[in-house]
Amino acid sequence: MTTPDDANEPSLASAGSQPVAWAVFDGHDRMHLAPGYSEAESCAEDIGGEIVPLYRKPTLTDTERTCLGYAIRKMDAEYAAGPAGVLRELLERLS
């Protein structure tokens, strides 16, 4: 189970962000949303569910954006197509 302390250690998918809400899965393919951890904890105790943090779309830092832009420009210069396009799509999606 994830605790608020675990939330302070972001996963790779959500590095740099904090949970915006919490979900409780009840084991029967239903999800209950809670705005805060304490509400999720109460809900989990009531229904015996698992608490999961919910994150916004991950964002990139300015340094990460700059590095991706550099890599895209270098790949454009060396390859006719391929990896640069994938990185460009990633940059657009995460920016």
Biopython code that builds the backbone (N, CA, C, O; Angstrom):
import numpy as np
from Bio.PDB.StructureBuilder import StructureBuilder

atoms = [
    (1, "MET", "N", (0.854, -1.180, 0.000)),
    (1, "MET", "CA", (0.000, 0.000, 0.000)),
    (1, "MET", "C", (0.896, 1.238, 0.000)),
    (1, "MET", "O", (1.951, 1.245, 0.633)),
    (2, "THR", "N", (0.480, 2.265, -0.698)),
    (2, "THR", "CA", (1.210, 3.528, -0.776)),
    (2, "THR", "C", (0.784, 4.435, 0.372)),
    (2, "THR", "O", (-0.404, 4.564, 0.667)),
    (3, "THR", "N", (1.752, 5.050, 1.005)),
    (3, "THR", "CA", (1.465, 5.989, 2.084)),
    (3, "THR", "C", (1.889, 7.378, 1.635)),
    (3, "THR", "O", (2.585, 7.508, 0.628)),
    (4, "PRO", "N", (1.486, 8.420, 2.356)),
    (4, "PRO", "CA", (1.928, 9.765, 1.961)),
    (4, "PRO", "C", (3.447, 9.878, 1.882)),
    (4, "PRO", "O", (3.964, 10.625, 1.051)),
    (5, "ASP", "N", (4.177, 9.144, 2.737)),
    (5, "ASP", "CA", (5.634, 9.201, 2.672)),
    (5, "ASP", "C", (6.141, 8.636, 1.356)),
    (5, "ASP", "O", (7.095, 9.156, 0.778)),
    (6, "ASP", "N", (5.492, 7.551, 0.873)),
    (6, "ASP", "CA", (5.867, 6.994, -0.417)),
    (6, "ASP", "C", (5.632, 8.001, -1.524)),
    (6, "ASP", "O", (6.395, 8.052, -2.489)),
    (7, "ALA", "N", (4.583, 8.805, -1.399)),
    (7, "ALA", "CA", (4.247, 9.783, -2.431)),
    (7, "ALA", "C", (5.333, 10.839, -2.564)),
    (7, "ALA", "O", (5.462, 11.464, -3.616)),
    (8, "ASN", "N", (6.116, 11.046, -1.513)),
    (8, "ASN", "CA", (7.194, 12.024, -1.579)),
    (8, "ASN", "C", (8.378, 11.516, -2.395)),
    (8, "ASN", "O", (9.267, 12.291, -2.747)),
    (9, "GLU", "N", (8.394, 10.222, -2.695)),
    (9, "GLU", "CA", (9.410, 9.640, -3.553)),
    (9, "GLU", "C", (8.740, 9.329, -4.888)),
    (9, "GLU", "O", (8.223, 8.226, -5.068)),
    (10, "PRO", "N", (8.737, 10.284, -5.839)),
    (10, "PRO", "CA", (7.998, 10.077, -7.079)),
    (10, "PRO", "C", (8.561, 8.942, -7.915)),
    (10, "PRO", "O", (9.771, 8.712, -7.921)),
    (11, "SER", "N", (7.684, 8.229, -8.624)),
    (11, "SER", "CA", (8.104, 7.194, -9.546)),
    (11, "SER", "C", (8.726, 7.856, -10.768)),
    (11, "SER", "O", (8.644, 9.071, -10.944)),
    (12, "LEU", "N", (9.348, 7.036, -11.609)),
    (12, "LEU", "CA", (9.931, 7.590, -12.830)),
    (12, "LEU", "C", (8.870, 8.238, -13.701)),
    (12, "LEU", "O", (9.131, 9.239, -14.369)),
    (13, "ALA", "N", (7.666, 7.664, -13.694)),
    (13, "ALA", "CA", (6.597, 8.213, -14.533)),
    (13, "ALA", "C", (6.066, 9.535, -14.024)),
    (13, "ALA", "O", (5.474, 10.302, -14.783)),
    (14, "SER", "N", (6.270, 9.805, -12.765)),
    (14, "SER", "CA", (5.690, 11.029, -12.210)),
    (14, "SER", "C", (6.721, 11.881, -11.501)),
    (14, "SER", "O", (6.371, 12.661, -10.616)),
    (15, "ALA", "N", (7.980, 11.750, -11.868)),
    (15, "ALA", "CA", (9.036, 12.499, -11.202)),
    (15, "ALA", "C", (8.731, 13.988, -11.209)),
    (15, "ALA", "O", (8.367, 14.557, -12.238)),
    (16, "GLY", "N", (8.883, 14.602, -10.056)),
    (16, "GLY", "CA", (8.682, 16.033, -9.948)),
    (16, "GLY", "C", (7.258, 16.440, -9.651)),
    (16, "GLY", "O", (6.970, 17.635, -9.578)),
    (17, "SER", "N", (6.359, 15.492, -9.477)),
    (17, "SER", "CA", (4.980, 15.854, -9.184)),
    (17, "SER", "C", (4.515, 15.158, -7.911)),
    (17, "SER", "O", (5.125, 14.191, -7.454)),
    (18, "GLN", "N", (3.438, 15.662, -7.358)),
    (18, "GLN", "CA", (2.828, 15.081, -6.171)),
    (18, "GLN", "C", (1.429, 14.609, -6.539)),
    (18, "GLN", "O", (0.849, 15.104, -7.506)),
    (19, "PRO", "N", (0.875, 13.660, -5.786)),
    (19, "PRO", "CA", (-0.485, 13.207, -6.093)),
    (19, "PRO", "C", (-1.467, 14.373, -6.026)),
    (19, "PRO", "O", (-1.379, 15.230, -5.147)),
    (20, "VAL", "N", (-2.401, 14.387, -6.971)),
    (20, "VAL", "CA", (-3.441, 15.414, -6.970)),
    (20, "VAL", "C", (-4.716, 14.884, -6.328)),
    (20, "VAL", "O", (-5.601, 15.655, -5.956)),
    (21, "ALA", "N", (-4.802, 13.575, -6.203)),
    (21, "ALA", "CA", (-5.936, 12.915, -5.562)),
    (21, "ALA", "C", (-5.518, 11.472, -5.307)),
    (21, "ALA", "O", (-4.422, 11.051, -5.678)),
    (22, "TRP", "N", (-6.401, 10.732, -4.674)),
    (22, "TRP", "CA", (-6.130, 9.336, -4.354)),
    (22, "TRP", "C", (-7.310, 8.497, -4.822)),
    (22, "TRP", "O", (-8.449, 8.964, -4.822)),
    (23, "ALA", "N", (-7.040, 7.264, -5.218)),
    (23, "ALA", "CA", (-8.096, 6.332, -5.607)),
    (23, "ALA", "C", (-8.019, 5.136, -4.677)),
    (23, "ALA", "O", (-6.949, 4.763, -4.195)),
    (24, "VAL", "N", (-9.179, 4.548, -4.440)),
    (24, "VAL", "CA", (-9.249, 3.312, -3.664)),
    (24, "VAL", "C", (-9.921, 2.276, -4.558)),
    (24, "VAL", "O", (-11.057, 2.466, -4.995)),
    (25, "PHE", "N", (-9.216, 1.183, -4.828)),
    (25, "PHE", "CA", (-9.764, 0.095, -5.624)),
    (25, "PHE", "C", (-10.332, -0.944, -4.672)),
    (25, "PHE", "O", (-9.652, -1.405, -3.755)),
    (26, "ASP", "N", (-11.590, -1.306, -4.902)),
    (26, "ASP", "CA", (-12.274, -2.185, -3.953)),
    (26, "ASP", "C", (-12.134, -3.670, -4.250)),
    (26, "ASP", "O", (-12.694, -4.491, -3.523)),
    (27, "GLY", "N", (-11.407, -4.034, -5.292)),
    (27, "GLY", "CA", (-11.237, -5.445, -5.618)),
    (27, "GLY", "C", (-12.339, -6.005, -6.487)),
    (27, "GLY", "O", (-12.295, -7.182, -6.845)),
    (28, "HIS", "N", (-13.330, -5.197, -6.840)),
    (28, "HIS", "CA", (-14.436, -5.624, -7.692)),
    (28, "HIS", "C", (-14.529, -4.724, -8.925)),
    (28, "HIS", "O", (-15.623, -4.434, -9.410)),
    (29, "ASP", "N", (-13.371, -4.286, -9.426)),
    (29, "ASP", "CA", (-13.296, -3.421, -10.609)),
    (29, "ASP", "C", (-13.993, -2.084, -10.425)),
    (29, "ASP", "O", (-14.453, -1.483, -11.396)),
    (30, "ARG", "N", (-14.075, -1.612, -9.180)),
    (30, "ARG", "CA", (-14.642, -0.286, -8.921)),
    (30, "ARG", "C", (-13.577, 0.564, -8.257)),
    (30, "ARG", "O", (-12.758, 0.085, -7.472)),
    (31, "MET", "N", (-13.617, 1.848, -8.603)),
    (31, "MET", "CA", (-12.657, 2.792, -8.049)),
    (31, "MET", "C", (-13.421, 3.910, -7.352)),
    (31, "MET", "O", (-14.406, 4.427, -7.878)),
    (32, "HIS", "N", (-12.957, 4.271, -6.172)),
    (32, "HIS", "CA", (-13.532, 5.375, -5.407)),
    (32, "HIS", "C", (-12.477, 6.465, -5.336)),
    (32, "HIS", "O", (-11.331, 6.190, -4.981)),
    (33, "LEU", "N", (-12.840, 7.699, -5.668)),
    (33, "LEU", "CA", (-11.890, 8.811, -5.660)),
    (33, "LEU", "C", (-11.951, 9.553, -4.338)),
    (33, "LEU", "O", (-13.016, 9.692, -3.738)),
    (34, "ALA", "N", (-10.789, 10.029, -3.889)),
    (34, "ALA", "CA", (-10.700, 10.800, -2.651)),
    (34, "ALA", "C", (-9.751, 11.971, -2.883)),
    (34, "ALA", "O", (-8.690, 11.792, -3.481)),
    (35, "PRO", "N", (-10.118, 13.171, -2.417)),
    (35, "PRO", "CA", (-9.266, 14.340, -2.635)),
    (35, "PRO", "C", (-7.997, 14.341, -1.790)),
    (35, "PRO", "O", (-7.022, 14.998, -2.155)),
    (36, "GLY", "N", (-7.988, 13.630, -0.687)),
    (36, "GLY", "CA", (-6.828, 13.599, 0.192)),
    (36, "GLY", "C", (-6.543, 12.198, 0.693)),
    (36, "GLY", "O", (-7.385, 11.305, 0.606)),
    (37, "TYR", "N", (-5.337, 12.020, 1.219)),
    (37, "TYR", "CA", (-4.948, 10.690, 1.677)),
    (37, "TYR", "C", (-5.800, 10.216, 2.847)),
    (37, "TYR", "O", (-6.159, 9.040, 2.913)),
    (38, "SER", "N", (-6.125, 11.108, 3.762)),
    (38, "SER", "CA", (-6.909, 10.677, 4.932)),
    (38, "SER", "C", (-8.287, 10.182, 4.512)),
    (38, "SER", "O", (-8.790, 9.211, 5.077)),
    (39, "GLU", "N", (-8.911, 10.840, 3.519)),
    (39, "GLU", "CA", (-10.198, 10.377, 3.014)),
    (39, "GLU", "C", (-10.058, 9.012, 2.343)),
    (39, "GLU", "O", (-10.910, 8.139, 2.504)),
    (40, "ALA", "N", (-8.968, 8.841, 1.587)),
    (40, "ALA", "CA", (-8.723, 7.551, 0.925)),
    (40, "ALA", "C", (-8.499, 6.459, 1.953)),
    (40, "ALA", "O", (-8.964, 5.331, 1.789)),
    (41, "GLU", "N", (-7.779, 6.804, 3.020)),
    (41, "GLU", "CA", (-7.512, 5.828, 4.076)),
    (41, "GLU", "C", (-8.816, 5.378, 4.746)),
    (41, "GLU", "O", (-9.007, 4.189, 5.001)),
    (42, "SER", "N", (-9.701, 6.324, 5.027)),
    (42, "SER", "CA", (-11.006, 5.988, 5.625)),
    (42, "SER", "C", (-11.807, 5.092, 4.698)),
    (42, "SER", "O", (-12.400, 4.104, 5.130)),
    (43, "CYS", "N", (-11.820, 5.446, 3.420)),
    (43, "CYS", "CA", (-12.552, 4.655, 2.435)),
    (43, "CYS", "C", (-11.975, 3.243, 2.351)),
    (43, "CYS", "O", (-12.724, 2.267, 2.318)),
    (44, "ALA", "N", (-10.651, 3.134, 2.315)),
    (44, "ALA", "CA", (-9.997, 1.829, 2.226)),
    (44, "ALA", "C", (-10.323, 0.971, 3.441)),
    (44, "ALA", "O", (-10.508, -0.240, 3.316)),
    (45, "GLU", "N", (-10.393, 1.592, 4.613)),
    (45, "GLU", "CA", (-10.754, 0.839, 5.812)),
    (45, "GLU", "C", (-12.193, 0.349, 5.736)),
    (45, "GLU", "O", (-12.498, -0.767, 6.157)),
    (46, "ASP", "N", (-13.083, 1.191, 5.194)),
    (46, "ASP", "CA", (-14.494, 0.827, 5.088)),
    (46, "ASP", "C", (-14.732, -0.312, 4.104)),
    (46, "ASP", "O", (-15.525, -1.215, 4.370)),
    (47, "ILE", "N", (-14.040, -0.264, 2.964)),
    (47, "ILE", "CA", (-14.319, -1.250, 1.917)),
    (47, "ILE", "C", (-13.220, -2.294, 1.756)),
    (47, "ILE", "O", (-13.365, -3.230, 0.970)),
    (48, "GLY", "N", (-12.119, -2.138, 2.497)),
    (48, "GLY", "CA", (-11.017, -3.089, 2.383)),
    (48, "GLY", "C", (-10.281, -2.984, 1.064)),
    (48, "GLY", "O", (-9.832, -3.985, 0.505)),
    (49, "GLY", "N", (-10.163, -1.751, 0.570)),
    (49, "GLY", "CA", (-9.533, -1.550, -0.728)),
    (49, "GLY", "C", (-8.083, -1.134, -0.652)),
    (49, "GLY", "O", (-7.517, -0.942, 0.424)),
    (50, "GLU", "N", (-7.494, -1.001, -1.841)),
    (50, "GLU", "CA", (-6.093, -0.590, -1.980)),
    (50, "GLU", "C", (-6.030, 0.868, -2.393)),
    (50, "GLU", "O", (-6.746, 1.284, -3.303)),
    (51, "ILE", "N", (-5.179, 1.654, -1.734)),
    (51, "ILE", "CA", (-5.017, 3.078, -2.024)),
    (51, "ILE", "C", (-3.932, 3.269, -3.086)),
    (51, "ILE", "O", (-2.850, 2.689, -3.002)),
    (52, "VAL", "N", (-4.251, 4.101, -4.093)),
    (52, "VAL", "CA", (-3.317, 4.374, -5.184)),
    (52, "VAL", "C", (-3.276, 5.881, -5.415)),
    (52, "VAL", "O", (-4.331, 6.507, -5.524)),
    (53, "PRO", "N", (-2.070, 6.491, -5.495)),
    (53, "PRO", "CA", (-1.992, 7.928, -5.775)),
    (53, "PRO", "C", (-2.301, 8.211, -7.245)),
    (53, "PRO", "O", (-1.978, 7.411, -8.123)),
    (54, "LEU", "N", (-2.924, 9.350, -7.499)),
    (54, "LEU", "CA", (-3.226, 9.783, -8.866)),
    (54, "LEU", "C", (-2.408, 11.038, -9.159)),
    (54, "LEU", "O", (-2.349, 11.956, -8.341)),
    (55, "TYR", "N", (-1.780, 11.069, -10.330)),
    (55, "TYR", "CA", (-0.902, 12.159, -10.714)),
    (55, "TYR", "C", (-1.422, 12.855, -11.961)),
    (55, "TYR", "O", (-2.130, 12.261, -12.773)),
    (56, "ARG", "N", (-1.059, 14.124, -12.097)),
    (56, "ARG", "CA", (-1.295, 14.836, -13.352)),
    (56, "ARG", "C", (-0.328, 14.310, -14.392)),
    (56, "ARG", "O", (0.575, 13.530, -14.091)),
    (57, "LYS", "N", (-0.535, 14.751, -15.615)),
    (57, "LYS", "CA", (0.378, 14.390, -16.693)),
    (57, "LYS", "C", (1.794, 14.825, -16.295)),
    (57, "LYS", "O", (1.988, 15.957, -15.853)),
    (58, "PRO", "N", (2.782, 13.938, -16.447)),
    (58, "PRO", "CA", (4.153, 14.319, -16.115)),
    (58, "PRO", "C", (4.613, 15.510, -16.955)),
    (58, "PRO", "O", (4.210, 15.657, -18.109)),
    (59, "THR", "N", (5.443, 16.342, -16.378)),
    (59, "THR", "CA", (5.991, 17.477, -17.104)),
    (59, "THR", "C", (7.503, 17.357, -17.170)),
    (59, "THR", "O", (8.120, 16.630, -16.392)),
    (60, "LEU", "N", (8.077, 18.070, -18.099)),
    (60, "LEU", "CA", (9.524, 18.091, -18.249)),
    (60, "LEU", "C", (10.084, 19.370, -17.653)),
    (60, "LEU", "O", (9.431, 20.413, -17.665)),
    (61, "THR", "N", (11.290, 19.280, -17.134)),
    (61, "THR", "CA", (11.986, 20.474, -16.667)),
    (61, "THR", "C", (12.545, 21.200, -17.890)),
    (61, "THR", "O", (12.597, 20.634, -18.983)),
    (62, "ASP", "N", (12.959, 22.439, -17.705)),
    (62, "ASP", "CA", (13.568, 23.201, -18.802)),
    (62, "ASP", "C", (14.821, 22.496, -19.319)),
    (62, "ASP", "O", (15.072, 22.468, -20.523)),
    (63, "THR", "N", (15.598, 21.933, -18.412)),
    (63, "THR", "CA", (16.820, 21.230, -18.802)),
    (63, "THR", "C", (16.488, 19.995, -19.634)),
    (63, "THR", "O", (17.151, 19.730, -20.637)),
    (64, "GLU", "N", (15.469, 19.236, -19.229)),
    (64, "GLU", "CA", (15.068, 18.056, -19.988)),
    (64, "GLU", "C", (14.570, 18.444, -21.384)),
    (64, "GLU", "O", (14.884, 17.778, -22.370)),
    (65, "ARG", "N", (13.785, 19.534, -21.455)),
    (65, "ARG", "CA", (13.304, 20.017, -22.744)),
    (65, "ARG", "C", (14.468, 20.417, -23.651)),
    (65, "ARG", "O", (14.486, 20.085, -24.836)),
    (66, "THR", "N", (15.429, 21.126, -23.089)),
    (66, "THR", "CA", (16.603, 21.564, -23.847)),
    (66, "THR", "C", (17.396, 20.364, -24.369)),
    (66, "THR", "O", (17.808, 20.341, -25.528)),
    (67, "CYS", "N", (17.602, 19.379, -23.513)),
    (67, "CYS", "CA", (18.363, 18.182, -23.914)),
    (67, "CYS", "C", (17.646, 17.398, -25.005)),
    (67, "CYS", "O", (18.278, 16.929, -25.952)),
    (68, "LEU", "N", (16.333, 17.255, -24.877)),
    (68, "LEU", "CA", (15.579, 16.569, -25.927)),
    (68, "LEU", "C", (15.655, 17.338, -27.244)),
    (68, "LEU", "O", (15.824, 16.737, -28.305)),
    (69, "GLY", "N", (15.531, 18.659, -27.182)),
    (69, "GLY", "CA", (15.640, 19.477, -28.386)),
    (69, "GLY", "C", (16.996, 19.309, -29.048)),
    (69, "GLY", "O", (17.085, 19.212, -30.272)),
    (70, "TYR", "N", (18.057, 19.274, -28.244)),
    (70, "TYR", "CA", (19.411, 19.079, -28.764)),
    (70, "TYR", "C", (19.520, 17.714, -29.451)),
    (70, "TYR", "O", (20.051, 17.608, -30.556)),
    (71, "ALA", "N", (19.012, 16.676, -28.788)),
    (71, "ALA", "CA", (19.078, 15.324, -29.356)),
    (71, "ALA", "C", (18.304, 15.248, -30.671)),
    (71, "ALA", "O", (18.753, 14.613, -31.625)),
    (72, "ILE", "N", (17.157, 15.891, -30.718)),
    (72, "ILE", "CA", (16.353, 15.899, -31.947)),
    (72, "ILE", "C", (17.123, 16.568, -33.083)),
    (72, "ILE", "O", (17.172, 16.043, -34.196)),
    (73, "ARG", "N", (17.721, 17.723, -32.806)),
    (73, "ARG", "CA", (18.486, 18.431, -33.848)),
    (73, "ARG", "C", (19.672, 17.597, -34.336)),
    (73, "ARG", "O", (19.943, 17.547, -35.536)),
    (74, "LYS", "N", (20.376, 16.946, -33.415)),
    (74, "LYS", "CA", (21.518, 16.097, -33.799)),
    (74, "LYS", "C", (21.054, 14.925, -34.645)),
    (74, "LYS", "O", (21.692, 14.591, -35.643)),
    (75, "MET", "N", (19.941, 14.292, -34.256)),
    (75, "MET", "CA", (19.446, 13.144, -35.019)),
    (75, "MET", "C", (18.937, 13.571, -36.385)),
    (75, "MET", "O", (19.123, 12.849, -37.365)),
    (76, "ASP", "N", (18.295, 14.741, -36.469)),
    (76, "ASP", "CA", (17.833, 15.255, -37.764)),
    (76, "ASP", "C", (19.013, 15.430, -38.714)),
    (76, "ASP", "O", (18.886, 15.193, -39.915)),
    (77, "ALA", "N", (20.156, 15.843, -38.180)),
    (77, "ALA", "CA", (21.331, 16.085, -39.013)),
    (77, "ALA", "C", (21.980, 14.774, -39.477)),
    (77, "ALA", "O", (22.607, 14.736, -40.535)),
    (78, "GLU", "N", (21.831, 13.692, -38.683)),
    (78, "GLU", "CA", (22.514, 12.438, -38.989)),
    (78, "GLU", "C", (21.636, 11.382, -39.649)),
    (78, "GLU", "O", (22.146, 10.518, -40.362)),
    (79, "TYR", "N", (20.341, 11.434, -39.427)),
    (79, "TYR", "CA", (19.434, 10.417, -39.955)),
    (79, "TYR", "C", (18.346, 11.087, -40.776)),
    (79, "TYR", "O", (17.915, 12.199, -40.472)),
    (80, "ALA", "N", (17.904, 10.389, -41.831)),
    (80, "ALA", "CA", (16.842, 10.935, -42.674)),
    (80, "ALA", "C", (15.502, 10.911, -41.939)),
    (80, "ALA", "O", (14.704, 11.835, -42.099)),
    (81, "ALA", "N", (15.242, 9.897, -41.154)),
    (81, "ALA", "CA", (13.981, 9.770, -40.414)),
    (81, "ALA", "C", (14.190, 8.768, -39.284)),
    (81, "ALA", "O", (15.220, 8.098, -39.215)),
    (82, "GLY", "N", (13.229, 8.679, -38.426)),
    (82, "GLY", "CA", (13.289, 7.659, -37.386)),
    (82, "GLY", "C", (13.292, 8.194, -35.982)),
    (82, "GLY", "O", (12.303, 8.786, -35.547)),
    (83, "PRO", "N", (14.397, 8.000, -35.243)),
    (83, "PRO", "CA", (14.422, 8.328, -33.812)),
    (83, "PRO", "C", (14.085, 9.779, -33.491)),
    (83, "PRO", "O", (13.466, 10.054, -32.463)),
    (84, "ALA", "N", (14.477, 10.698, -34.345)),
    (84, "ALA", "CA", (14.187, 12.112, -34.081)),
    (84, "ALA", "C", (12.685, 12.356, -34.043)),
    (84, "ALA", "O", (12.207, 13.136, -33.219)),
    (85, "GLY", "N", (11.942, 11.703, -34.919)),
    (85, "GLY", "CA", (10.494, 11.854, -34.940)),
    (85, "GLY", "C", (9.848, 11.346, -33.657)),
    (85, "GLY", "O", (8.915, 11.956, -33.134)),
    (86, "VAL", "N", (10.352, 10.230, -33.160)),
    (86, "VAL", "CA", (9.824, 9.678, -31.910)),
    (86, "VAL", "C", (10.104, 10.638, -30.758)),
    (86, "VAL", "O", (9.217, 10.907, -29.948)),
    (87, "LEU", "N", (11.316, 11.152, -30.678)),
    (87, "LEU", "CA", (11.648, 12.113, -29.619)),
    (87, "LEU", "C", (10.835, 13.394, -29.751)),
    (87, "LEU", "O", (10.416, 13.966, -28.745)),
    (88, "ARG", "N", (10.610, 13.846, -30.972)),
    (88, "ARG", "CA", (9.813, 15.060, -31.197)),
    (88, "ARG", "C", (8.381, 14.859, -30.683)),
    (88, "ARG", "O", (7.826, 15.749, -30.037)),
    (89, "GLU", "N", (7.784, 13.696, -30.965)),
    (89, "GLU", "CA", (6.435, 13.394, -30.479)),
    (89, "GLU", "C", (6.401, 13.329, -28.953)),
    (89, "GLU", "O", (5.451, 13.807, -28.332)),
    (90, "LEU", "N", (7.426, 12.744, -28.352)),
    (90, "LEU", "CA", (7.512, 12.675, -26.908)),
    (90, "LEU", "C", (7.587, 14.077, -26.307)),
    (90, "LEU", "O", (6.898, 14.381, -25.333)),
    (91, "LEU", "N", (8.422, 14.919, -26.889)),
    (91, "LEU", "CA", (8.571, 16.291, -26.420)),
    (91, "LEU", "C", (7.255, 17.050, -26.518)),
    (91, "LEU", "O", (6.884, 17.776, -25.596)),
    (92, "GLU", "N", (6.549, 16.885, -27.632)),
    (92, "GLU", "CA", (5.260, 17.565, -27.800)),
    (92, "GLU", "C", (4.231, 17.068, -26.786)),
    (92, "GLU", "O", (3.473, 17.861, -26.227)),
    (93, "ARG", "N", (4.205, 15.766, -26.551)),
    (93, "ARG", "CA", (3.228, 15.191, -25.633)),
    (93, "ARG", "C", (3.468, 15.619, -24.181)),
    (93, "ARG", "O", (2.517, 15.837, -23.430)),
    (94, "LEU", "N", (4.719, 15.737, -23.800)),
    (94, "LEU", "CA", (5.054, 16.049, -22.407)),
    (94, "LEU", "C", (5.213, 17.537, -22.135)),
    (94, "LEU", "O", (5.382, 17.928, -20.980)),
    (95, "SER", "N", (5.164, 18.367, -23.149)),
    (95, "SER", "CA", (5.341, 19.806, -22.941)),
    (95, "SER", "C", (4.023, 20.516, -22.803)),
    (95, "SER", "O", (3.994, 21.734, -22.622)),
]
sb = StructureBuilder()
sb.init_structure("model")
sb.init_model(0)
sb.init_chain("A")
sb.init_seg("    ")
for serial, (resi, resn, name, xyz) in enumerate(atoms, 1):
    if name == "N":
        sb.init_residue(resn, " ", resi, " ")
    sb.init_atom(name, np.array(xyz, "f"), 0.0, 1.0, " ", f" {name:<3s}", serial, name[0])
structure = sb.get_structure()
